[in-house]
Amino acid sequence: MITHLTNTIMAESTMACFRRVPWYSKNTWQFGRFLKNAWNKEPVITVSCGIGLLACLLPALSPLTKYTGMMNRAIPYNYPVPVRDDGNMPDVPAHPRDPQGKNLDWLKNL
């Protein structure tokens, strides 16, 4: 009788090893419990932390980030000093508004 009971307990404990929940399920449950606790104790601080996290994450997810990067690459950091052209400088435009470099029509159409 005792051996049968012992074998049954061992079989159940062995089967329990195969029914483990994945690690991410346990961590998600613990994180949810933490958020519920934090919300119950300090809702203002919880909301401010959430807004702070969103403020850090949203710029990376925003489509405007793409266009900001494109504008920063297209617009030079150092602007050329206007030089009076005497005809011997082929790389200097005759007038500062002369088209030179990449086409920036995409910037005008934003």
Biopython code that builds the backbone (N, CA, C, O; Angstrom):
import numpy as np
from Bio.PDB.StructureBuilder import StructureBuilder

atoms = [
    (1, "MET", "N", (0.822, -1.197, 0.000)),
    (1, "MET", "CA", (0.000, 0.000, 0.000)),
    (1, "MET", "C", (0.863, 1.257, 0.000)),
    (1, "MET", "O", (0.602, 2.192, -0.757)),
    (2, "ILE", "N", (1.894, 1.281, 0.849)),
    (2, "ILE", "CA", (2.761, 2.458, 0.934)),
    (2, "ILE", "C", (3.564, 2.631, -0.347)),
    (2, "ILE", "O", (3.748, 3.755, -0.814)),
    (3, "THR", "N", (4.041, 1.535, -0.919)),
    (3, "THR", "CA", (4.809, 1.650, -2.163)),
    (3, "THR", "C", (3.923, 2.156, -3.295)),
    (3, "THR", "O", (4.362, 2.953, -4.123)),
    (4, "HIS", "N", (2.678, 1.691, -3.328)),
    (4, "HIS", "CA", (1.757, 2.174, -4.364)),
    (4, "HIS", "C", (1.506, 3.679, -4.210)),
    (4, "HIS", "O", (1.483, 4.408, -5.202)),
    (5, "LEU", "N", (1.322, 4.137, -2.987)),
    (5, "LEU", "CA", (1.112, 5.555, -2.712)),
    (5, "LEU", "C", (2.357, 6.365, -3.069)),
    (5, "LEU", "O", (2.252, 7.455, -3.632)),
    (6, "THR", "N", (3.523, 5.836, -2.745)),
    (6, "THR", "CA", (4.778, 6.517, -3.068)),
    (6, "THR", "C", (4.960, 6.604, -4.575)),
    (6, "THR", "O", (5.363, 7.646, -5.091)),
    (7, "ASN", "N", (4.668, 5.529, -5.279)),
    (7, "ASN", "CA", (4.793, 5.533, -6.738)),
    (7, "ASN", "C", (3.817, 6.528, -7.367)),
    (7, "ASN", "O", (4.157, 7.194, -8.345)),
    (8, "THR", "N", (2.630, 6.632, -6.822)),
    (8, "THR", "CA", (1.640, 7.577, -7.338)),
    (8, "THR", "C", (2.103, 9.016, -7.134)),
    (8, "THR", "O", (1.971, 9.845, -8.034)),
    (9, "ILE", "N", (2.638, 9.311, -5.968)),
    (9, "ILE", "CA", (3.126, 10.667, -5.682)),
    (9, "ILE", "C", (4.301, 11.009, -6.584)),
    (9, "ILE", "O", (4.387, 12.127, -7.094)),
    (10, "MET", "N", (5.209, 10.056, -6.787)),
    (10, "MET", "CA", (6.369, 10.296, -7.650)),
    (10, "MET", "C", (5.928, 10.510, -9.095)),
    (10, "MET", "O", (6.478, 11.361, -9.794)),
    (11, "ALA", "N", (4.939, 9.740, -9.541)),
    (11, "ALA", "CA", (4.455, 9.900, -10.908)),
    (11, "ALA", "C", (3.812, 11.269, -11.089)),
    (11, "ALA", "O", (4.009, 11.913, -12.120)),
    (12, "GLU", "N", (3.050, 11.716, -10.107)),
    (12, "GLU", "CA", (2.419, 13.034, -10.203)),
    (12, "GLU", "C", (3.451, 14.149, -10.185)),
    (12, "GLU", "O", (3.318, 15.133, -10.912)),
    (13, "SER", "N", (4.484, 14.000, -9.355)),
    (13, "SER", "CA", (5.509, 15.042, -9.311)),
    (13, "SER", "C", (6.328, 15.050, -10.596)),
    (13, "SER", "O", (6.781, 16.108, -11.031)),
    (14, "THR", "N", (6.523, 13.878, -11.209)),
    (14, "THR", "CA", (7.237, 13.816, -12.482)),
    (14, "THR", "C", (6.414, 14.493, -13.567)),
    (14, "THR", "O", (6.959, 15.225, -14.394)),
    (15, "MET", "N", (5.112, 14.256, -13.570)),
    (15, "MET", "CA", (4.249, 14.877, -14.567)),
    (15, "MET", "C", (4.164, 16.389, -14.368)),
    (15, "MET", "O", (3.967, 17.133, -15.329)),
    (16, "ALA", "N", (4.311, 16.839, -13.138)),
    (16, "ALA", "CA", (4.260, 18.276, -12.871)),
    (16, "ALA", "C", (5.425, 18.991, -13.538)),
    (16, "ALA", "O", (5.306, 20.162, -13.900)),
    (17, "CYS", "N", (6.554, 18.301, -13.705)),
    (17, "CYS", "CA", (7.709, 18.914, -14.374)),
    (17, "CYS", "C", (7.387, 19.240, -15.821)),
    (17, "CYS", "O", (7.883, 20.228, -16.364)),
    (18, "PHE", "N", (6.554, 18.411, -16.451)),
    (18, "PHE", "CA", (6.238, 18.625, -17.854)),
    (18, "PHE", "C", (5.162, 19.686, -18.051)),
    (18, "PHE", "O", (4.967, 20.159, -19.171)),
    (19, "ARG", "N", (4.467, 20.065, -16.998)),
    (19, "ARG", "CA", (3.398, 21.047, -17.098)),
    (19, "ARG", "C", (3.834, 22.428, -16.630)),
    (19, "ARG", "O", (2.997, 23.235, -16.225)),
    (20, "ARG", "N", (5.099, 22.705, -16.678)),
    (20, "ARG", "CA", (5.582, 24.012, -16.223)),
    (20, "ARG", "C", (5.141, 25.105, -17.185)),
    (20, "ARG", "O", (5.042, 24.893, -18.393)),
    (21, "VAL", "N", (4.886, 26.248, -16.635)),
    (21, "VAL", "CA", (4.540, 27.390, -17.480)),
    (21, "VAL", "C", (5.825, 28.002, -18.023)),
    (21, "VAL", "O", (6.861, 27.937, -17.362)),
    (22, "PRO", "N", (5.778, 28.589, -19.202)),
    (22, "PRO", "CA", (6.984, 29.220, -19.751)),
    (22, "PRO", "C", (7.445, 30.376, -18.875)),
    (22, "PRO", "O", (6.656, 30.954, -18.128)),
    (23, "TRP", "N", (8.729, 30.709, -18.971)),
    (23, "TRP", "CA", (9.307, 31.756, -18.125)),
    (23, "TRP", "C", (8.654, 33.099, -18.388)),
    (23, "TRP", "O", (8.461, 33.886, -17.461)),
    (24, "TYR", "N", (8.311, 33.373, -19.642)),
    (24, "TYR", "CA", (7.749, 34.690, -19.941)),
    (24, "TYR", "C", (6.348, 34.847, -19.369)),
    (24, "TYR", "O", (5.932, 35.961, -19.051)),
    (25, "SER", "N", (5.622, 33.754, -19.234)),
    (25, "SER", "CA", (4.289, 33.836, -18.645)),
    (25, "SER", "C", (4.384, 34.225, -17.168)),
    (25, "SER", "O", (3.603, 35.040, -16.677)),
    (26, "LYS", "N", (5.346, 33.631, -16.473)),
    (26, "LYS", "CA", (5.525, 33.933, -15.055)),
    (26, "LYS", "C", (5.969, 35.383, -14.873)),
    (26, "LYS", "O", (5.466, 36.083, -13.995)),
    (27, "ASN", "N", (6.916, 35.835, -15.706)),
    (27, "ASN", "CA", (7.397, 37.213, -15.595)),
    (27, "ASN", "C", (6.298, 38.212, -15.938)),
    (27, "ASN", "O", (6.195, 39.265, -15.309)),
    (28, "THR", "N", (5.491, 37.890, -16.920)),
    (28, "THR", "CA", (4.390, 38.778, -17.286)),
    (28, "THR", "C", (3.397, 38.892, -16.137)),
    (28, "THR", "O", (2.903, 39.980, -15.839)),
    (29, "TRP", "N", (3.110, 37.775, -15.501)),
    (29, "TRP", "CA", (2.188, 37.780, -14.368)),
    (29, "TRP", "C", (2.754, 38.610, -13.221)),
    (29, "TRP", "O", (2.030, 39.378, -12.588)),
    (30, "GLN", "N", (4.051, 38.453, -12.955)),
    (30, "GLN", "CA", (4.672, 39.223, -11.876)),
    (30, "GLN", "C", (4.689, 40.718, -12.211)),
    (30, "GLN", "O", (4.471, 41.555, -11.336)),
    (31, "PHE", "N", (4.948, 41.045, -13.469)),
    (31, "PHE", "CA", (4.957, 42.451, -13.875)),
    (31, "PHE", "C", (3.559, 43.049, -13.755)),
    (31, "PHE", "O", (3.402, 44.189, -13.317)),
    (32, "GLY", "N", (2.547, 42.282, -14.144)),
    (32, "GLY", "CA", (1.172, 42.753, -13.995)),
    (32, "GLY", "C", (0.799, 42.973, -12.541)),
    (32, "GLY", "O", (0.117, 43.943, -12.208)),
    (33, "ARG", "N", (1.244, 42.076, -11.676)),
    (33, "ARG", "CA", (0.983, 42.231, -10.247)),
    (33, "ARG", "C", (1.688, 43.475, -9.707)),
    (33, "ARG", "O", (1.132, 44.207, -8.888)),
    (34, "PHE", "N", (2.921, 43.706, -10.176)),
    (34, "PHE", "CA", (3.656, 44.902, -9.756)),
    (34, "PHE", "C", (2.926, 46.174, -10.184)),
    (34, "PHE", "O", (2.793, 47.111, -9.397)),
    (35, "LEU", "N", (2.452, 46.206, -11.437)),
    (35, "LEU", "CA", (1.730, 47.390, -11.918)),
    (35, "LEU", "C", (0.444, 47.619, -11.127)),
    (35, "LEU", "O", (0.102, 48.756, -10.803)),
    (36, "LYS", "N", (-0.261, 46.541, -10.819)),
    (36, "LYS", "CA", (-1.499, 46.679, -10.043)),
    (36, "LYS", "C", (-1.200, 47.234, -8.653)),
    (36, "LYS", "O", (-1.916, 48.104, -8.157)),
    (37, "ASN", "N", (-0.144, 46.728, -8.031)),
    (37, "ASN", "CA", (0.266, 47.218, -6.715)),
    (37, "ASN", "C", (0.659, 48.690, -6.772)),
    (37, "ASN", "O", (0.250, 49.488, -5.930)),
    (38, "ALA", "N", (1.465, 49.038, -7.783)),
    (38, "ALA", "CA", (1.923, 50.427, -7.913)),
    (38, "ALA", "C", (0.739, 51.356, -8.152)),
    (38, "ALA", "O", (0.689, 52.455, -7.599)),
    (39, "TRP", "N", (-0.215, 50.919, -8.977)),
    (39, "TRP", "CA", (-1.384, 51.748, -9.267)),
    (39, "TRP", "C", (-2.228, 51.953, -8.009)),
    (39, "TRP", "O", (-2.759, 53.040, -7.782)),
    (40, "ASN", "N", (-2.348, 50.912, -7.199)),
    (40, "ASN", "CA", (-3.147, 51.028, -5.972)),
    (40, "ASN", "C", (-2.483, 51.927, -4.938)),
    (40, "ASN", "O", (-3.168, 52.647, -4.211)),
    (41, "LYS", "N", (-1.156, 51.891, -4.865)),
    (41, "LYS", "CA", (-0.458, 52.669, -3.839)),
    (41, "LYS", "C", (-0.193, 54.104, -4.280)),
    (41, "LYS", "O", (-0.471, 55.040, -3.531)),
    (42, "GLU", "N", (0.341, 54.288, -5.484)),
    (42, "GLU", "CA", (0.739, 55.619, -5.968)),
    (42, "GLU", "C", (0.310, 55.809, -7.422)),
    (42, "GLU", "O", (1.140, 55.656, -8.317)),
    (43, "PRO", "N", (-0.949, 56.134, -7.689)),
    (43, "PRO", "CA", (-1.389, 56.259, -9.084)),
    (43, "PRO", "C", (-0.736, 57.420, -9.829)),
    (43, "PRO", "O", (-0.492, 57.320, -11.031)),
    (44, "VAL", "N", (-0.450, 58.512, -9.136)),
    (44, "VAL", "CA", (0.140, 59.674, -9.814)),
    (44, "VAL", "C", (1.551, 59.347, -10.291)),
    (44, "VAL", "O", (1.931, 59.695, -11.410)),
    (45, "ILE", "N", (2.317, 58.686, -9.449)),
    (45, "ILE", "CA", (3.685, 58.327, -9.830)),
    (45, "ILE", "C", (3.664, 57.286, -10.945)),
    (45, "ILE", "O", (4.502, 57.330, -11.846)),
    (46, "THR", "N", (2.716, 56.350, -10.893)),
    (46, "THR", "CA", (2.606, 55.335, -11.940)),
    (46, "THR", "C", (2.289, 55.987, -13.279)),
    (46, "THR", "O", (2.880, 55.628, -14.298)),
    (47, "VAL", "N", (1.366, 56.935, -13.288)),
    (47, "VAL", "CA", (1.016, 57.627, -14.536)),
    (47, "VAL", "C", (2.198, 58.438, -15.046)),
    (47, "VAL", "O", (2.468, 58.441, -16.247)),
    (48, "SER", "N", (2.905, 59.124, -14.161)),
    (48, "SER", "CA", (4.038, 59.937, -14.607)),
    (48, "SER", "C", (5.154, 59.059, -15.166)),
    (48, "SER", "O", (5.816, 59.445, -16.129)),
    (49, "CYS", "N", (5.370, 57.884, -14.575)),
    (49, "CYS", "CA", (6.371, 56.958, -15.122)),
    (49, "CYS", "C", (5.931, 56.444, -16.492)),
    (49, "CYS", "O", (6.754, 56.297, -17.396)),
    (50, "GLY", "N", (4.647, 56.173, -16.646)),
    (50, "GLY", "CA", (4.139, 55.727, -17.944)),
    (50, "GLY", "C", (4.300, 56.792, -19.012)),
    (50, "GLY", "O", (4.681, 56.487, -20.142)),
    (51, "ILE", "N", (4.012, 58.039, -18.664)),
    (51, "ILE", "CA", (4.185, 59.139, -19.621)),
    (51, "ILE", "C", (5.660, 59.306, -19.966)),
    (51, "ILE", "O", (6.001, 59.564, -21.120)),
    (52, "GLY", "N", (6.532, 59.163, -18.978)),
    (52, "GLY", "CA", (7.969, 59.259, -19.239)),
    (52, "GLY", "C", (8.459, 58.163, -20.165)),
    (52, "GLY", "O", (9.277, 58.422, -21.047)),
    (53, "LEU", "N", (7.971, 56.936, -19.980)),
    (53, "LEU", "CA", (8.359, 55.842, -20.875)),
    (53, "LEU", "C", (7.848, 56.084, -22.290)),
    (53, "LEU", "O", (8.559, 55.829, -23.263)),
    (54, "LEU", "N", (6.625, 56.572, -22.405)),
    (54, "LEU", "CA", (6.097, 56.885, -23.735)),
    (54, "LEU", "C", (6.900, 57.995, -24.403)),
    (54, "LEU", "O", (7.136, 57.954, -25.611)),
    (55, "ALA", "N", (7.319, 58.984, -23.621)),
    (55, "ALA", "CA", (8.110, 60.080, -24.181)),
    (55, "ALA", "C", (9.451, 59.578, -24.699)),
    (55, "ALA", "O", (10.000, 60.140, -25.647)),
    (56, "CYS", "N", (9.978, 58.535, -24.090)),
    (56, "CYS", "CA", (11.246, 57.969, -24.560)),
    (56, "CYS", "C", (11.050, 57.084, -25.789)),
    (56, "CYS", "O", (11.921, 57.035, -26.657)),
    (57, "LEU", "N", (9.921, 56.386, -25.873)),
    (57, "LEU", "CA", (9.714, 55.421, -26.949)),
    (57, "LEU", "C", (9.097, 56.021, -28.208)),
    (57, "LEU", "O", (9.425, 55.588, -29.313)),
    (58, "LEU", "N", (8.220, 56.999, -28.070)),
    (58, "LEU", "CA", (7.493, 57.507, -29.230)),
    (58, "LEU", "C", (8.370, 58.169, -30.295)),
    (58, "LEU", "O", (8.085, 57.981, -31.478)),
    (59, "PRO", "N", (9.405, 58.923, -29.961)),
    (59, "PRO", "CA", (10.215, 59.496, -31.041)),
    (59, "PRO", "C", (10.837, 58.444, -31.957)),
    (59, "PRO", "O", (10.977, 58.679, -33.157)),
    (60, "ALA", "N", (11.202, 57.317, -31.420)),
    (60, "ALA", "CA", (11.782, 56.263, -32.255)),
    (60, "ALA", "C", (10.726, 55.633, -33.158)),
    (60, "ALA", "O", (11.062, 55.123, -34.227)),
    (61, "LEU", "N", (9.469, 55.658, -32.756)),
    (61, "LEU", "CA", (8.397, 55.044, -33.530)),
    (61, "LEU", "C", (7.676, 56.035, -34.437)),
    (61, "LEU", "O", (6.849, 55.631, -35.255)),
    (62, "SER", "N", (7.972, 57.307, -34.305)),
    (62, "SER", "CA", (7.259, 58.335, -35.053)),
    (62, "SER", "C", (7.733, 58.392, -36.503)),
    (62, "SER", "O", (8.932, 58.272, -36.756)),
    (63, "PRO", "N", (6.818, 58.572, -37.464)),
    (63, "PRO", "CA", (7.243, 58.726, -38.861)),
    (63, "PRO", "C", (7.971, 60.048, -39.099)),
    (63, "PRO", "O", (8.711, 60.179, -40.074)),
    (64, "LEU", "N", (7.768, 61.027, -38.215)),
    (64, "LEU", "CA", (8.469, 62.298, -38.395)),
    (64, "LEU", "C", (9.970, 62.154, -38.185)),
    (64, "LEU", "O", (10.739, 62.976, -38.683)),
    (65, "THR", "N", (10.400, 61.134, -37.465)),
    (65, "THR", "CA", (11.825, 60.908, -37.241)),
    (65, "THR", "C", (12.535, 60.676, -38.567)),
    (65, "THR", "O", (13.660, 61.137, -38.763)),
    (66, "LYS", "N", (11.883, 59.966, -39.473)),
    (66, "LYS", "CA", (12.469, 59.690, -40.787)),
    (66, "LYS", "C", (12.711, 60.996, -41.542)),
    (66, "LYS", "O", (13.795, 61.211, -42.083)),
    (67, "TYR", "N", (11.708, 61.859, -41.577)),
    (67, "TYR", "CA", (11.843, 63.107, -42.325)),
    (67, "TYR", "C", (12.819, 64.066, -41.658)),
    (67, "TYR", "O", (13.510, 64.818, -42.346)),
    (68, "THR", "N", (12.886, 64.052, -40.348)),
    (68, "THR", "CA", (13.857, 64.892, -39.650)),
    (68, "THR", "C", (15.269, 64.469, -40.010)),
    (68, "THR", "O", (16.133, 65.312, -40.249)),
    (69, "GLY", "N", (15.504, 63.170, -40.049)),
    (69, "GLY", "CA", (16.824, 62.668, -40.443)),
    (69, "GLY", "C", (17.160, 63.017, -41.877)),
    (69, "GLY", "O", (18.300, 63.367, -42.181)),
    (70, "MET", "N", (16.174, 62.926, -42.769)),
    (70, "MET", "CA", (16.417, 63.277, -44.173)),
    (70, "MET", "C", (16.759, 64.757, -44.307)),
    (70, "MET", "O", (17.650, 65.115, -45.078)),
    (71, "MET", "N", (16.062, 65.624, -43.564)),
    (71, "MET", "CA", (16.355, 67.059, -43.634)),
    (71, "MET", "C", (17.730, 67.366, -43.060)),
    (71, "MET", "O", (18.462, 68.191, -43.608)),
    (72, "ASN", "N", (18.086, 66.709, -41.962)),
    (72, "ASN", "CA", (19.392, 66.962, -41.362)),
    (72, "ASN", "C", (20.525, 66.522, -42.277)),
    (72, "ASN", "O", (21.587, 67.144, -42.287)),
    (73, "ARG", "N", (20.314, 65.451, -43.049)),
    (73, "ARG", "CA", (21.355, 65.015, -43.982)),
    (73, "ARG", "C", (21.442, 65.928, -45.200)),
    (73, "ARG", "O", (22.521, 66.105, -45.766)),
    (74, "ALA", "N", (20.305, 66.512, -45.610)),
    (74, "ALA", "CA", (20.284, 67.317, -46.830)),
    (74, "ALA", "C", (20.770, 68.747, -46.605)),
    (74, "ALA", "O", (21.356, 69.345, -47.507)),
    (75, "ILE", "N", (20.539, 69.295, -45.437)),
    (75, "ILE", "CA", (20.896, 70.689, -45.165)),
    (75, "ILE", "C", (22.292, 70.722, -44.560)),
    (75, "ILE", "O", (22.544, 70.055, -43.556)),
    (76, "PRO", "N", (23.196, 71.482, -45.150)),
    (76, "PRO", "CA", (24.572, 71.494, -44.631)),
    (76, "PRO", "C", (24.662, 72.192, -43.279)),
    (76, "PRO", "O", (23.877, 73.087, -42.964)),
    (77, "TYR", "N", (25.629, 71.762, -42.500)),
    (77, "TYR", "CA", (25.841, 72.377, -41.193)),
    (77, "TYR", "C", (26.574, 73.704, -41.347)),
    (77, "TYR", "O", (26.230, 74.683, -40.686)),
    (78, "ASN", "N", (27.579, 73.742, -42.214)),
    (78, "ASN", "CA", (28.336, 74.971, -42.483)),
    (78, "ASN", "C", (27.914, 75.516, -43.840)),
    (78, "ASN", "O", (27.996, 74.813, -44.848)),
    (79, "TYR", "N", (27.469, 76.753, -43.869)),
    (79, "TYR", "CA", (27.050, 77.361, -45.116)),
    (79, "TYR", "C", (28.239, 78.078, -45.753)),
    (79, "TYR", "O", (29.070, 78.654, -45.051)),
    (80, "PRO", "N", (28.317, 78.040, -47.084)),
    (80, "PRO", "CA", (29.460, 78.686, -47.747)),
    (80, "PRO", "C", (29.362, 80.208, -47.664)),
    (80, "PRO", "O", (28.271, 80.779, -47.663)),
    (81, "VAL", "N", (30.507, 80.837, -47.597)),
    (81, "VAL", "CA", (30.581, 82.295, -47.583)),
    (81, "VAL", "C", (30.462, 82.775, -49.025)),
    (81, "VAL", "O", (31.142, 82.246, -49.904)),
    (82, "PRO", "N", (29.606, 83.773, -49.286)),
    (82, "PRO", "CA", (29.486, 84.263, -50.665)),
    (82, "PRO", "C", (30.821, 84.818, -51.164)),
    (82, "PRO", "O", (31.481, 85.609, -50.490)),
    (83, "VAL", "N", (31.188, 84.384, -52.351)),
    (83, "VAL", "CA", (32.455, 84.802, -52.955)),
    (83, "VAL", "C", (32.131, 85.440, -54.297)),
    (83, "VAL", "O", (31.264, 84.957, -55.025)),
    (84, "ARG", "N", (32.828, 86.530, -54.627)),
    (84, "ARG", "CA", (32.629, 87.161, -55.925)),
    (84, "ARG", "C", (33.341, 86.320, -56.984)),
    (84, "ARG", "O", (34.541, 86.062, -56.886)),
    (85, "ASP", "N", (32.587, 85.901, -57.987)),
    (85, "ASP", "CA", (33.140, 85.019, -59.018)),
    (85, "ASP", "C", (33.887, 85.841, -60.055)),
    (85, "ASP", "O", (33.343, 86.783, -60.632)),
    (86, "ASP", "N", (35.147, 85.469, -60.283)),
    (86, "ASP", "CA", (35.921, 86.145, -61.326)),
    (86, "ASP", "C", (36.097, 85.253, -62.545)),
    (86, "ASP", "O", (36.864, 85.592, -63.447)),
    (87, "GLY", "N", (35.405, 84.120, -62.594)),
    (87, "GLY", "CA", (35.472, 83.243, -63.751)),
    (87, "GLY", "C", (36.501, 82.140, -63.624)),
    (87, "GLY", "O", (36.488, 81.208, -64.429)),
    (88, "ASN", "N", (37.383, 82.204, -62.658)),
    (88, "ASN", "CA", (38.424, 81.185, -62.514)),
    (88, "ASN", "C", (38.095, 80.151, -61.432)),
    (88, "ASN", "O", (38.938, 79.317, -61.100)),
    (89, "MET", "N", (36.877, 80.198, -60.879)),
    (89, "MET", "CA", (36.513, 79.259, -59.815)),
    (89, "MET", "C", (35.322, 78.415, -60.278)),
    (89, "MET", "O", (34.176, 78.814, -60.072)),
    (90, "PRO", "N", (35.568, 77.266, -60.893)),
    (90, "PRO", "CA", (34.464, 76.463, -61.433)),
    (90, "PRO", "C", (33.608, 75.793, -60.353)),
    (90, "PRO", "O", (32.448, 75.471, -60.611)),
    (91, "ASP", "N", (34.151, 75.576, -59.156)),
    (91, "ASP", "CA", (33.384, 74.878, -58.129)),
    (91, "ASP", "C", (32.533, 75.815, -57.276)),
    (91, "ASP", "O", (31.743, 75.343, -56.459)),
    (92, "VAL", "N", (32.673, 77.126, -57.444)),
    (92, "VAL", "CA", (31.895, 78.094, -56.676)),
    (92, "VAL", "C", (30.779, 78.622, -57.572)),
    (92, "VAL", "O", (31.055, 79.096, -58.674)),
    (93, "PRO", "N", (29.512, 78.551, -57.120)),
    (93, "PRO", "CA", (28.436, 79.082, -57.961)),
    (93, "PRO", "C", (28.537, 80.600, -58.093)),
    (93, "PRO", "O", (29.044, 81.287, -57.206)),
    (94, "ALA", "N", (28.042, 81.104, -59.218)),
    (94, "ALA", "CA", (28.108, 82.541, -59.464)),
    (94, "ALA", "C", (27.214, 83.299, -58.489)),
    (94, "ALA", "O", (27.534, 84.421, -58.098)),
    (95, "HIS", "N", (26.120, 82.706, -58.102)),
    (95, "HIS", "CA", (25.193, 83.346, -57.182)),
    (95, "HIS", "C", (24.817, 82.337, -56.095)),
    (95, "HIS", "O", (24.718, 81.144, -56.384)),
    (96, "PRO", "N", (24.603, 82.785, -54.846)),
    (96, "PRO", "CA", (24.261, 81.829, -53.782)),
    (96, "PRO", "C", (22.983, 81.038, -54.033)),
    (96, "PRO", "O", (22.820, 79.949, -53.483)),
    (97, "ARG", "N", (22.062, 81.569, -54.863)),
    (97, "ARG", "CA", (20.818, 80.849, -55.121)),
    (97, "ARG", "C", (20.902, 79.943, -56.337)),
    (97, "ARG", "O", (19.902, 79.322, -56.695)),
    (98, "ASP", "N", (22.028, 79.845, -56.969)),
    (98, "ASP", "CA", (22.168, 78.930, -58.103)),
    (98, "ASP", "C", (22.011, 77.494, -57.608)),
    (98, "ASP", "O", (22.576, 77.122, -56.580)),
    (99, "PRO", "N", (21.231, 76.680, -58.350)),
    (99, "PRO", "CA", (21.045, 75.296, -57.902)),
    (99, "PRO", "C", (22.363, 74.526, -57.965)),
    (99, "PRO", "O", (23.033, 74.486, -58.996)),
    (100, "GLN", "N", (22.707, 73.928, -56.852)),
    (100, "GLN", "CA", (23.925, 73.135, -56.780)),
    (100, "GLN", "C", (23.696, 72.057, -55.727)),
    (100, "GLN", "O", (23.179, 72.346, -54.648)),
    (101, "GLY", "N", (24.067, 70.845, -56.023)),
    (101, "GLY", "CA", (23.876, 69.760, -55.071)),
    (101, "GLY", "C", (22.602, 68.985, -55.360)),
    (101, "GLY", "O", (22.084, 69.027, -56.476)),
    (102, "LYS", "N", (22.101, 68.283, -54.362)),
    (102, "LYS", "CA", (20.941, 67.409, -54.526)),
    (102, "LYS", "C", (19.652, 68.217, -54.659)),
    (102, "LYS", "O", (19.555, 69.348, -54.182)),
    (103, "ASN", "N", (18.668, 67.609, -55.319)),
    (103, "ASN", "CA", (17.359, 68.213, -55.490)),
    (103, "ASN", "C", (16.576, 68.087, -54.178)),
    (103, "ASN", "O", (16.461, 66.994, -53.623)),
    (104, "LEU", "N", (16.045, 69.197, -53.689)),
    (104, "LEU", "CA", (15.320, 69.203, -52.421)),
    (104, "LEU", "C", (13.818, 69.410, -52.616)),
    (104, "LEU", "O", (13.155, 69.985, -51.752)),
    (105, "ASP", "N", (13.275, 68.944, -53.750)),
    (105, "ASP", "CA", (11.833, 69.085, -53.983)),
    (105, "ASP", "C", (11.015, 68.315, -52.957)),
    (105, "ASP", "O", (9.922, 68.746, -52.590)),
    (106, "TRP", "N", (11.526, 67.187, -52.491)),
    (106, "TRP", "CA", (10.792, 66.406, -51.493)),
    (106, "TRP", "C", (10.606, 67.214, -50.212)),
    (106, "TRP", "O", (9.620, 67.033, -49.498)),
    (107, "LEU", "N", (11.567, 68.117, -49.918)),
    (107, "LEU", "CA", (11.468, 68.937, -48.717)),
    (107, "LEU", "C", (10.393, 70.013, -48.891)),
    (107, "LEU", "O", (9.687, 70.353, -47.942)),
    (108, "LYS", "N", (10.278, 70.541, -50.105)),
    (108, "LYS", "CA", (9.262, 71.564, -50.372)),
    (108, "LYS", "C", (7.853, 70.967, -50.350)),
    (108, "LYS", "O", (6.890, 71.661, -50.025)),
    (109, "ASN", "N", (7.733, 69.688, -50.695)),
    (109, "ASN", "CA", (6.417, 69.039, -50.787)),
    (109, "ASN", "C", (5.932, 68.465, -49.466)),
    (109, "ASN", "O", (4.869, 67.845, -49.434)),
    (110, "LEU", "N", (6.659, 68.645, -48.387)),
    (110, "LEU", "CA", (6.226, 68.076, -47.100)),
    (110, "LEU", "C", (4.981, 68.718, -46.592)),
    (110, "LEU", "O", (4.489, 68.353, -45.525)),
]
sb = StructureBuilder()
sb.init_structure("model")
sb.init_model(0)
sb.init_chain("A")
sb.init_seg("    ")
for serial, (resi, resn, name, xyz) in enumerate(atoms, 1):
    if name == "N":
        sb.init_residue(resn, " ", resi, " ")
    sb.init_atom(name, np.array(xyz, "f"), 0.0, 1.0, " ", f" {name:<3s}", serial, name[0])
structure = sb.get_structure()
